[in-house]
Amino acid sequence: MVIFFISFGYGWTKIRFFWKRILQQKKVNIISTKVLLVSKEG
């Protein structure tokens, strides 16, 4: 039971770290897309 909780916690932190990285990449993509749109209009 204890091993299960340890492995679950470890997996959860990995998932959270992975998710944070995905969100950061999406933010960067959104920002770069906005910059591209602005530069095209200008």
NUBAVO-105063 format. One record per residue: residue number from 0; x, y, z of N, C-alpha, C in turn. Coordinates in pm, whole numbers, plus 50000, padded with zeros to 5 digits. Each point is the difference from the previous one (the first is absolute). Layout:
+-----+-------+-------+-------+-------+-------+-------+-------+-------+-------+
!   n !   npx !   npy !   npz !  capx !  capy !  capz !   cpx !   cpy !   cpz !
+-----+-------+-------+-------+-------+-------+-------+-------+-------+-------+
! NUM !     X !     Y !     Z !     X !     Y !     Z !     X !     Y !     Z !
...
+-----+-------+-------+-------+-------+-------+-------+-------+-------+-------+
This chain:
+-----+-------+-------+-------+-------+-------+-------+-------+-------+-------+
!   n !   npx !   npy !   npz !  capx !  capy !  capz !   cpx !   cpy !   cpz !
+-----+-------+-------+-------+-------+-------+-------+-------+-------+-------+
!   0 ! 50084 ! 49880 ! 50000 ! 49916 ! 50120 ! 50000 ! 50088 ! 50125 ! 50000 !
!   1 ! 50103 ! 50000 ! 50085 ! 50088 ! 50117 ! 50007 ! 50073 ! 50018 ! 49867 !
!   2 ! 50046 ! 49888 ! 49943 ! 50072 ! 50005 ! 49872 ! 49908 ! 50060 ! 49893 !
!   3 ! 49872 ! 49961 ! 50003 ! 49904 ! 50051 ! 49902 ! 49990 ! 50152 ! 50011 !
!   4 ! 49992 ! 50051 ! 50123 ! 49986 ! 50144 ! 50019 ! 50126 ! 50073 ! 49953 !
!   5 ! 50117 ! 49941 ! 50026 ! 50126 ! 50062 ! 49958 ! 50005 ! 50006 ! 49848 !
!   6 ! 49970 ! 49889 ! 49935 ! 50004 ! 49996 ! 49854 ! 49895 ! 50094 ! 49941 !
!   7 ! 49883 ! 50006 ! 50063 ! 49893 ! 50088 ! 49952 ! 50045 ! 50147 ! 50011 !
!   8 ! 50058 ! 50036 ! 50115 ! 50047 ! 50136 ! 50019 ! 50109 ! 50035 ! 49900 !
!   9 ! 50090 ! 49906 ! 49975 ! 50108 ! 50023 ! 49904 ! 49943 ! 50021 ! 49860 !
!  10 ! 49906 ! 49915 ! 49961 ! 49936 ! 50015 ! 49868 ! 49926 ! 50133 ! 49990 !
!  11 ! 49933 ! 50039 ! 50109 ! 49922 ! 50124 ! 49999 ! 50091 ! 50121 ! 49979 !
!  12 ! 50115 ! 50002 ! 50070 ! 50092 ! 50114 ! 49985 ! 50054 ! 50002 ! 49857 !
!  13 ! 50027 ! 49883 ! 49943 ! 50048 ! 49994 ! 49861 ! 49895 ! 50055 ! 49905 !
!  14 ! 49873 ! 49960 ! 50021 ! 49891 ! 50047 ! 49914 ! 49986 ! 50152 ! 50013 !
!  15 ! 50006 ! 50051 ! 50124 ! 49986 ! 50144 ! 50021 ! 50113 ! 50076 ! 49932 !
!  16 ! 50124 ! 49948 ! 50012 ! 50116 ! 50064 ! 49937 ! 49981 ! 50001 ! 49849 !
!  17 ! 49958 ! 49886 ! 49945 ! 49977 ! 49987 ! 49856 ! 49892 ! 50098 ! 49954 !
!  18 ! 49890 ! 50008 ! 50076 ! 49889 ! 50087 ! 49967 ! 50044 ! 50146 ! 50003 !
!  19 ! 50080 ! 50037 ! 50101 ! 50050 ! 50137 ! 50010 ! 50080 ! 50036 ! 49876 !
!  20 ! 50086 ! 49906 ! 49956 ! 50082 ! 50025 ! 49882 ! 49913 ! 50018 ! 49876 !
!  21 ! 49895 ! 49919 ! 49986 ! 49909 ! 50011 ! 49885 ! 49933 ! 50138 ! 50003 !
!  22 ! 49952 ! 50041 ! 50118 ! 49932 ! 50129 ! 50010 ! 50095 ! 50113 ! 49965 !
!  23 ! 50126 ! 49992 ! 50049 ! 50098 ! 50104 ! 49969 ! 50025 ! 50005 ! 49850 !
!  24 ! 50013 ! 49886 ! 49935 ! 50021 ! 49996 ! 49855 ! 49881 ! 50061 ! 49928 !
!  25 ! 49879 ! 49971 ! 50046 ! 49880 ! 50057 ! 49939 ! 50001 ! 50151 ! 50014 !
!  26 ! 50037 ! 50052 ! 50118 ! 50007 ! 50145 ! 50021 ! 50098 ! 50061 ! 49902 !
!  27 ! 50117 ! 49938 ! 49986 ! 50102 ! 50050 ! 49908 ! 49946 ! 49999 ! 49857 !
!  28 ! 49932 ! 49892 ! 49963 ! 49944 ! 49990 ! 49865 ! 49898 ! 50111 ! 49976 !
!  29 ! 49914 ! 50024 ! 50099 ! 49897 ! 50104 ! 49988 ! 50068 ! 50137 ! 49983 !
!  30 ! 50102 ! 50026 ! 50082 ! 50070 ! 50129 ! 49993 ! 50066 ! 50016 ! 49864 !
!  31 ! 50070 ! 49896 ! 49953 ! 50069 ! 50007 ! 49871 ! 49898 ! 50017 ! 49886 !
!  32 ! 49884 ! 49936 ! 50013 ! 49896 ! 50014 ! 49897 ! 49950 ! 50144 ! 49997 !
!  33 ! 49979 ! 50059 ! 50117 ! 49954 ! 50139 ! 50006 ! 50104 ! 50092 ! 49937 !
!  34 ! 50127 ! 49975 ! 50031 ! 50107 ! 50082 ! 49943 ! 50000 ! 49987 ! 49848 !
!  35 ! 49983 ! 49878 ! 49950 ! 49996 ! 49978 ! 49854 ! 49883 ! 50077 ! 49939 !
!  36 ! 49883 ! 49992 ! 50063 ! 49883 ! 50071 ! 49947 ! 50026 ! 50150 ! 49998 !
!  37 ! 50058 ! 50053 ! 50107 ! 50026 ! 50144 ! 50009 ! 50099 ! 50041 ! 49892 !
!  38 ! 50107 ! 49922 ! 49983 ! 50102 ! 50034 ! 49901 ! 49943 ! 49993 ! 49859 !
!  39 ! 49907 ! 49907 ! 49975 ! 49937 ! 49988 ! 49867 ! 49913 ! 50123 ! 49973 !
!  40 ! 49924 ! 50041 ! 50101 ! 49911 ! 50117 ! 49984 ! 50082 ! 50127 ! 49983 !
!  41 ! 50109 ! 50008 ! 50075 ! 50084 ! 50120 ! 49996 ! 50094 ! 49993 ! 49884 !
+-----+-------+-------+-------+-------+-------+-------+-------+-------+-------+
